[in-house]
Amino acid sequence: MSILLVTSSPRGAASHSTRIANDLAEKLLAADPSAKLVVRDLVANPLPHIDPDYATGIYTPAEARSPRQAEVVGVSDAALDELFAADTVILATGFINFNISSTLKSWVDHIARSGKTFAYGENGPKGLVTGKKVYIVLASGGIYSEGAAMQMDHAIPYLRSVLGFLGMTDVEVIRIEGVGMGADAVTAALAKATAKIGAIAAAAGKADGIAIAA
């Protein structure tokens, strides 16, 4: 099994989403010691926002691309290679202005490519990235999974929509929410998320016949 871990929080070691996503990756590795982990840190190594060279380069034959077009398309191709090689994908982001981080959005822009990850046919669009399990780890200052603020959560609906469009429909969400509501709320949110990833790892270990401590 290959695991792709994509982190995007600018908060470094203080990031709750990165911490929980790393913990999940480590537990999944423990469940399958033969698994390979690939980490893409979008803060340490941000992907460029799409520009005219990218927008034209992806539709230009490789031999006809300018050096700049070849460079930016090559960056996108590398992100695609990581995605297609992964059996499990972990996407970690903070809840920034009611949506995902701009660095994670750039990753989406680079992996959403016609003819590569989706195609149009007689019956409309078809996702080409199939057979993968995706975990979304989202940290938010408030509570957006329920209540009046649900309508302000544009992160999870967006990610579910775009991932599904690309063929990734087996998506599970791990929330660390309410972390802006005081120390007790942070402790409770982390405990809830930790329990959830422990259950995920235990199920993975059971499937592989390995005992995993949550």
C-alpha positions as CSV (number, residue, x, y, z in Angstrom):
1,M,0.0,0.0,0.0
2,S,1.1,3.5,-0.7
3,I,-0.1,6.5,1.4
4,L,0.0,10.1,0.1
5,L,-0.1,12.6,2.9
6,V,-0.8,16.2,1.8
7,T,-0.4,18.9,4.5
8,S,-1.2,22.6,3.9
9,S,-1.4,24.5,7.2
10,P,0.8,27.5,7.6
11,R,0.9,27.0,11.4
12,G,3.8,24.6,11.4
13,A,4.2,22.6,14.6
14,A,1.1,24.3,16.1
15,S,-1.2,23.0,13.3
16,H,-3.9,20.6,14.6
17,S,-4.7,19.3,11.1
18,T,-1.1,18.5,10.4
19,R,-0.7,16.8,13.8
20,I,-3.7,14.6,13.4
21,A,-3.0,13.8,9.8
22,N,0.6,12.7,10.7
23,D,-0.8,10.6,13.5
24,L,-3.2,8.9,11.1
25,A,-0.4,8.2,8.6
26,E,1.8,6.7,11.3
27,K,-1.0,4.5,12.6
28,L,-1.8,3.3,9.0
29,L,1.8,2.5,8.5
30,A,1.8,0.5,11.7
31,A,-1.2,-1.4,10.4
32,D,0.8,-2.3,7.3
33,P,4.5,-2.2,7.8
34,S,5.2,-2.8,4.1
35,A,3.3,0.4,3.2
36,K,5.1,3.4,1.7
37,L,4.5,7.0,2.8
38,V,4.9,9.9,0.5
39,V,4.6,13.4,2.1
40,R,3.8,16.6,0.2
41,D,4.1,19.6,2.4
42,L,2.4,22.4,0.5
43,V,3.8,25.0,2.9
44,A,7.5,24.0,2.7
45,N,7.1,23.4,-1.0
46,P,4.1,25.2,-2.4
47,L,2.8,24.5,-5.8
48,P,2.6,27.6,-8.1
49,H,-0.8,29.0,-8.7
50,I,-1.9,28.2,-12.3
51,D,-0.8,30.9,-14.8
52,P,-0.9,31.4,-18.6
53,D,2.1,29.0,-19.1
54,Y,0.3,26.3,-17.2
55,A,-3.1,26.9,-18.8
56,T,-1.6,26.7,-22.3
57,G,1.2,24.2,-21.6
58,I,-1.1,21.3,-20.5
59,Y,-2.7,21.5,-24.0
60,T,0.5,21.8,-25.9
61,P,2.4,18.7,-27.1
62,A,5.4,18.1,-24.9
63,E,7.9,18.6,-27.7
64,A,6.4,22.0,-28.5
65,R,6.3,23.5,-25.0
66,S,8.4,26.4,-24.0
67,P,10.9,25.9,-21.2
68,R,8.6,27.6,-18.8
69,Q,5.6,25.6,-20.0
70,A,7.6,22.4,-19.6
71,E,8.6,23.4,-16.0
72,V,5.1,24.1,-14.8
73,V,3.5,21.1,-16.5
74,G,6.3,19.0,-15.0
75,V,5.3,20.2,-11.5
76,S,1.7,19.2,-12.2
77,D,2.8,15.8,-13.6
78,A,4.8,15.0,-10.5
79,A,1.7,15.7,-8.3
80,L,-0.3,13.5,-10.6
81,D,2.2,10.7,-10.3
82,E,2.0,10.8,-6.5
83,L,-1.8,10.7,-6.6
84,F,-2.1,7.8,-9.0
85,A,0.6,5.8,-7.1
86,A,-1.3,6.2,-3.8
87,D,-3.9,3.7,-2.5
88,T,-4.7,6.0,0.4
89,V,-4.8,9.8,0.4
90,I,-4.7,12.0,3.5
91,L,-5.5,15.7,2.9
92,A,-4.9,18.0,5.9
93,T,-6.1,21.6,6.0
94,G,-7.1,24.4,8.3
95,F,-10.5,26.0,7.9
96,I,-9.5,29.4,6.4
97,N,-12.2,32.0,5.7
98,F,-14.8,29.1,5.5
99,N,-12.8,27.1,3.0
100,I,-9.6,25.1,2.4
101,S,-6.2,26.7,2.4
102,S,-5.1,28.4,-0.9
103,T,-2.1,26.0,-1.0
104,L,-4.4,23.0,-1.0
105,K,-6.5,24.6,-3.6
106,S,-3.4,24.9,-5.8
107,W,-2.8,21.2,-5.4
108,V,-6.4,20.6,-6.5
109,D,-5.8,22.8,-9.5
110,H,-2.7,20.9,-10.5
111,I,-4.3,17.4,-10.2
112,A,-7.7,18.2,-11.8
113,R,-6.7,17.8,-15.5
114,S,-8.8,16.9,-18.4
115,G,-7.6,13.7,-20.0
116,K,-5.6,12.8,-17.0
117,T,-7.9,12.7,-13.9
118,F,-11.2,13.2,-15.7
119,A,-12.5,12.9,-19.2
120,Y,-15.7,14.0,-21.1
121,G,-17.6,11.3,-23.0
122,E,-21.1,10.8,-24.4
123,N,-22.5,10.5,-20.9
124,G,-20.7,13.5,-19.5
125,P,-17.7,13.8,-17.3
126,K,-16.1,10.7,-15.9
127,G,-13.5,10.6,-13.0
128,L,-10.4,8.6,-13.8
129,V,-8.9,8.5,-10.3
130,T,-10.6,5.4,-8.8
131,G,-10.0,2.8,-6.2
132,K,-8.6,5.1,-3.5
133,K,-9.5,5.8,0.1
134,V,-9.4,9.5,1.0
135,Y,-9.3,11.0,4.5
136,I,-9.9,14.7,4.9
137,V,-8.5,16.2,8.2
138,L,-10.0,19.6,8.8
139,A,-9.3,21.8,11.8
140,S,-11.6,24.8,12.5
141,G,-12.0,27.4,15.2
142,G,-15.7,27.0,15.3
143,I,-18.3,24.2,15.0
144,Y,-19.3,23.7,11.4
145,S,-20.4,20.0,11.3
146,E,-23.8,20.9,12.8
147,G,-26.0,23.8,13.8
148,A,-26.5,27.2,12.1
149,A,-22.9,27.5,11.0
150,M,-23.1,24.4,8.7
151,Q,-24.0,26.6,5.8
152,M,-20.7,28.4,6.1
153,D,-18.7,25.3,5.6
154,H,-17.5,25.5,2.0
155,A,-14.5,23.2,2.7
156,I,-15.9,19.8,3.0
157,P,-18.7,20.2,0.4
158,Y,-16.1,21.5,-2.1
159,L,-13.5,18.7,-1.4
160,R,-16.2,16.0,-1.6
161,S,-17.4,17.5,-4.9
162,V,-14.1,17.9,-6.6
163,L,-12.7,14.6,-5.4
164,G,-15.9,12.8,-6.5
165,F,-15.7,14.5,-9.9
166,L,-12.2,13.0,-10.3
167,G,-13.5,9.5,-9.2
168,M,-12.6,9.5,-5.5
169,T,-15.9,8.8,-3.8
170,D,-14.7,6.8,-0.8
171,V,-14.1,9.9,1.4
172,E,-14.0,10.0,5.2
173,V,-13.8,13.3,7.2
174,I,-12.0,13.8,10.5
175,R,-12.8,17.1,12.1
176,I,-10.9,18.9,14.8
177,E,-13.4,21.6,15.5
178,G,-14.0,24.3,18.1
179,V,-10.3,24.8,18.7
180,G,-10.9,28.6,18.9
181,M,-13.2,28.2,21.9
182,G,-10.6,27.8,24.6
183,A,-8.2,25.2,26.0
184,D,-10.8,22.7,27.1
185,A,-12.4,22.8,23.7
186,V,-9.0,22.1,22.1
187,T,-8.4,19.2,24.4
188,A,-11.9,17.7,23.6
189,A,-11.5,18.2,19.8
190,L,-8.1,16.6,19.7
191,A,-9.3,13.7,21.9
192,K,-12.3,13.1,19.6
193,A,-10.1,13.2,16.5
194,T,-7.5,10.9,18.0
195,A,-10.2,8.4,19.0
196,K,-11.5,8.4,15.4
197,I,-8.1,7.8,13.8
198,G,-7.5,5.1,16.4
199,A,-10.7,3.4,15.3
200,I,-9.6,3.8,11.6
201,A,-6.2,2.3,12.3
202,A,-7.7,-0.5,14.4
203,A,-10.0,-1.4,11.5
204,A,-7.1,-1.3,9.1
205,G,-5.1,-3.5,11.4
206,K,-7.9,-6.0,11.8
207,A,-8.2,-6.2,8.0
208,D,-4.5,-7.0,7.8
209,G,-4.6,-9.3,10.8
210,I,-2.3,-7.0,12.9
211,A,-3.0,-5.8,16.4
212,I,-2.8,-2.0,16.6
213,A,-2.8,0.1,19.7
214,A,-5.0,3.2,19.3
